[in-house]
């Protein structure tokens, strides 16, 4: 089957930077949209950024100008460069991909990675 593995979370001081990555593996025929979401305890999961197969990206207002999403289609991998981090960015980040496996499109999620920004 398909597995998404995230890496790159951790602890950083406010104003610092972190880079997340998400690699998909398995019986992948094609990947359409990719995205990063985050979810704080007791809150709904919210969009951080998405990127289409053609490279068009969309950002939440709260991260515009600070975060950059990118993808490497040859490696089935997506990245999130996070700069000028703020304490309110602290939460668990999840990657998402819409993947064609055989003849069926499915929605796949990573396991989540913790990002903690200290003030």
N, C-alpha and C positions, 0 to 999 in steps of 0.2 A: 504494500500500500504506500501511501504518501506520508511523509513526516516533515514537519517544519521545525528546525532547530535554531533557537535564538542564542545570541551571545553578545557580550559587550556591556551589560549593565554594571552598576557599581555605585560607589560613593564619591561625590565630588563637591567641592565648595561652590557656593554661589558665584556665578560669573565664569565658571569653568566649562569644560566641554567633555562630551562623551560620544562615542560612536557605537551604534547598535547594528548588528547584522542578523539576517534571517536566511537560512539556506534550506531549500526544499530538495528532498530526495525521494526516490521511489519510481513507480511506473508513470512518469509524467510525459504526456504527449505535448501539452502546451499550457502556458500560464497567461491569463488575461490580467485583470487588475491585481495590484498588490497594495498593501496598506499597513500602516501602524495605528494602533489604537491604544488607549490607556484607561485604566480603571482603578479608581481609589476605593477604599473600603466603604461599603454602604452606598456607593454611587453607581450610576449606569456607565457602561463602557462608552467612551467618547472617541471620536475620530481625531487623530493627530495629523495624518497626511496620507494621501493615496497617490499612486502613480499608475497610469495606464500602460498597456503594452507598447503604445507609441511614444511613451515618455511624458505625457501630459500629467502634471502634478497639481494637487489641490491641498491646501493647508488650512488647519483651524486658525482662526484669527489670533488665538493666544500664542501661537508658535511662529507665525509669519515673520520672516526676516531673521529668525534665530535657528530654525531647523531646516535641513535639506534632505529630501528623500531622493534615492537613486536606485537603479537596478542594473544588474548584469544578466541579461537574458541567457547568455551562453552558459552561465554558471548557476542559473535558477536561484539567484541570490538578490536580496534587497538590503539596502542600507538606510540608516537614519543618522545623519550627522547633527548633533545637538550642541549648539553654542550658546553662550550667554545664559547658562542655565539658572533657573530661579527655584527657590524652595517650593513654590507651588507646582513645579514640574515633578515633584516627588510622587511616585506611584509605580505600579506594575505596568509595563509596556508589553503589548501583544502584537505579533505580526500576523498578517492575514494574506492569503493568496486564493485566487479563484483558478482552479486547476482542472485541466481536461485529462481524465484518466480513462483510457479506452475511448468510449463514445459518450461518456457522461461527465458533465461539468459538476464540480463540487467546491464547497467552501471549506478551507482548511485554516487552522489556527496553530500558532506556536504555543509553547508552554508558559510563556511569560517570563520577563526578566525585570528585576527590581532596579529602579533608578532612584537614588536618594541624593538630594541636594541640600547641603547644610548651609545655614545662614551665618 
